[in-house]
Amino acid sequence: MMRIVDFRSDTITKPTEEMRKAMYEAEVGDDVYKEDPTIKKLERVAADIVGKEAALFVPSGTMGNQLAVLTHTERGQEVILEDWSHICRFEVGGIAFLSGVQAKTVKGTRGVMSLKDVNEAIVLDNDIHHPQTGLICLENTHNMAGGVVVPIDVMNNIYNLAKENKLPVHLDGARVFNAAVYLGCEVKEITKYTDSVMFCLSKGLSAPVGSILAGSEAFVEKARRYRKMFGGGMRQAGVIAAAGLVALDKMIDRLKEDHDNIKLLASKLNQIDGIEIDNESVQTNILMINIESSKYSSKELVEEMKKRGILTSVITDSIIRFVTHRHITKDNINYAVDKINEIMN
Ligand SMILES: *Cc1c(COP(=O)(O)O)cnc(C)c1O
């Protein structure tokens, strides 16, 4: 059997043995009646970790983000977002469809929006023609920028600007624990500059399913109603929340390994002719390589790698994404680099 090294996403991580055991033993109840003790515990623990009053367990990160937009905004408003943010580009146009709001995009530098650009994007005047700003969204780490961390001072400045304008800030923190590990701080130090935050349990943290949406008590209670409307009211979902508790207890610190591995992969791929890497964006567990100067298109190279068991994602005609996670070892990286060398030479 061919060896498979799967760099497509950290979402492919399987639950650990400890998670399986916790899932088997989980105490459960009907969570729509707020009677699932394991979910209640997960929501309490999750809220405390991000320093918010309350939290809501949701089936996916997308649902968490969409609930946040719906809960914070009114129809016809604008949401300020980074141009390549997940909410803008990878959630099926949900904010327009589900919340009736429009995206006001701001181009970031490596995913990071400048204070000046965000300030200029805010519209809060009395002109009857103008859509009014209802929300600012941030993404940390920024997926399409290659897992880049938005610095805390940038978050702080944008948050202050939002407060001066009485606007809420939502953080798409699908990988916010990667940001905290990179910065060497508690995740609270990042999320304190937001009114709400979504993070995924199902990515590098290895839980099989689930994300968290956290914020004030009032925000979470309103989001809970909308979650029911979206069809996300779950019953004995303590069986999956149990894995989430293990994820938060045991799986955060090991993200450092994924970051070390992406650096190793980047340093080796940097030596191959035809591959260019923006080294400044190599920070957490995502690596974008540019193969414009090689003889391949992204689709062709991804296909060549796939024939050799190396799975990656096409981002554009010349950009390919690698993601490291718990199932990627240093040995896997050496193996993959050997195969890529074979293809490129
Ligand atoms: C994965 C991801 C999401 C959504 O998560 P799903 O659970 O796949 O819906 C949201 N934002 C970012 C930045 C992500 O990478």
The ligand as a Tripos MOL2 file, in Angstrom:
@<TRIPOS>MOLECULE
LIG
   15    15     1     0     0
SMALL
NO_CHARGES

@<TRIPOS>ATOM
      1 C1        -12.1720   26.1290    8.8010 C.3       1 LIG1
      2 C2        -12.4640   27.5520    8.9630 C.ar      1 LIG1
      3 C3        -13.7440   27.9870    9.2810 C.ar      1 LIG1
      4 C4        -15.0040   27.1140    9.2730 C.3       1 LIG1
      5 O1        -14.9340   25.9300    9.8420 O.3       1 LIG1
      6 P1        -15.8780   24.6980    9.4090 P.3       1 LIG1
      7 O2        -15.9580   23.9700   10.7030 O.co2     1 LIG1
      8 O3        -15.1140   23.9830    8.3460 O.co2     1 LIG1
      9 O4        -17.1810   25.2190    8.9580 O.co2     1 LIG1
     10 C5        -13.9320   29.3290    9.5050 C.ar      1 LIG1
     11 N1        -12.9130   30.1930    9.4190 N.ar      1 LIG1
     12 C6        -11.6710   29.8230    9.1060 C.ar      1 LIG1
     13 C7        -10.5910   30.8350    9.0430 C.3       1 LIG1
     14 C8        -11.3900   28.4890    8.8600 C.ar      1 LIG1
     15 O5        -10.1600   28.1250    8.5270 O.3       1 LIG1
@<TRIPOS>BOND
     1     1     2 1
     2     2     3 ar
     3     2    14 ar
     4     3     4 1
     5     3    10 ar
     6     4     5 1
     7     5     6 1
     8     6     7 2
     9     6     8 1
    10     6     9 1
    11    10    11 ar
    12    11    12 ar
    13    12    13 1
    14    12    14 ar
    15    14    15 1
@<TRIPOS>SUBSTRUCTURE
     1 LIG1         1 GROUP 0 **** ****
